[in-house]
Amino acid sequence: MKFTKKSMNMKLLLKNCYLNLIVLLTLTFILIYFTNRYILTVGFYENSSDPLSGIPGESQRIYESLQSWIYISSAIYLIAKLFIISVILSIALYLNDQQIKFNRIFKVTILAEFIFLIPACIKIVSFRTVFPDGTVSDWHQYYILSALSLFKGVPADWAYALQTLNVFEVGYWFLLAFGISRISGLDYDLSLRTVVVSYLPALIIWVAVVTFCTLILFPGFG
């Protein structure tokens, strides 16, 4: 009986985990749709002097062919991000003598990720107001309540780092800590410390890698 009840709880946890992931992906795709529909249009790229193609009449065809890849790449990136962060937290918890099932950690990571939908929504709604004649560069560098908004004209090698340092990213740490405290034997302070010493170094490495790749592949960026 105990084994059956445990199996049922595990199935329910997996079901909720997959459902949360589906909802997160669905909302992400909706935001991508509205972005492409009302902001990142073919005309927007052309007005930014950054056309998708140098051949007249080809921009629309290239734009349409890229749409499916945008959704696929976004889904792959999001799932990979959630998985990697869950692995990092799982290792950190194991080192703290907290043997928590990976599915429970993955669920916490998914739920915390919802916070990033807030700045995405704000960006879509407010971009045209903040940048009436905005360019592609404005779109990429605009992030509400980030350190980048406090510094204008920063070098390209600092742009992504300052964009990553934002209110919602910090809120993400606290949400992860709250979730960990609920599924483990650690109190909130220890959970937050676990997040800081495990996730934060990984984030710094990720920012450094993205910045390096951006400067190497796109030396004219920024």
Long-range contacts (C-beta under 8 A, 24 or more apart in sequence): 10-101, 10-103, 13-101, 13-103, 13-104, 13-107, 14-103, 16-107, 17-103, 17-106, 17-107, 17-110, 20-107, 20-110, 20-111, 21-79, 21-82, 21-110, 24-78, 24-110, 24-113, 24-114, 24-117, 25-75, 25-78, 27-114, 27-117, 28-74, 28-75, 28-78, 28-117, 29-71, 29-74, 29-75, 31-117, 31-120, 31-121, 31-124, 32-70, 32-71, 32-74, 34-124, 35-124, 36-67, 36-70, 38-124, 39-124, 39-127, 39-128, 39-139, 40-136, 40-139, 44-136, 45-136, 47-133, 47-135, 48-134, 48-135, 48-136, 48-137, 49-135, 50-135, 50-136, 78-113, 81-113, 82-106, 82-109, 82-110, 82-113, 84-202, 85-109, 85-199, 85-202, 88-198, 88-199, 88-202, 89-176, 89-180, 89-194, 89-195, 89-198, 89-199, 91-198, 92-194, 92-195, 92-197, 92-198, 92-199, 93-180, 93-184, 93-186, 93-194, 96-186, 96-190, 96-194, 98-184, 98-185, 98-186, 100-183, 100-184, 104-183, 105-180, 105-183, 107-179, 108-176, 108-179, 108-180, 108-182, 108-183, 109-176, 109-179, 111-175, 111-179, 112-172, 112-175, 112-176, 112-179, 113-172, 115-168, 115-171, 115-172, 115-175, 116-168, 116-172, 118-168, 119-143, 119-144, 119-145, 119-166, 119-168, 137-222, 141-222, 154-222, 155-222, 156-214, 156-215, 156-221, 156-222, 157-211, 157-215, 159-222, 160-207, 160-210, 160-211, 160-214, 161-207, 161-211, 164-203, 164-207, 169-203, 173-199, 173-200
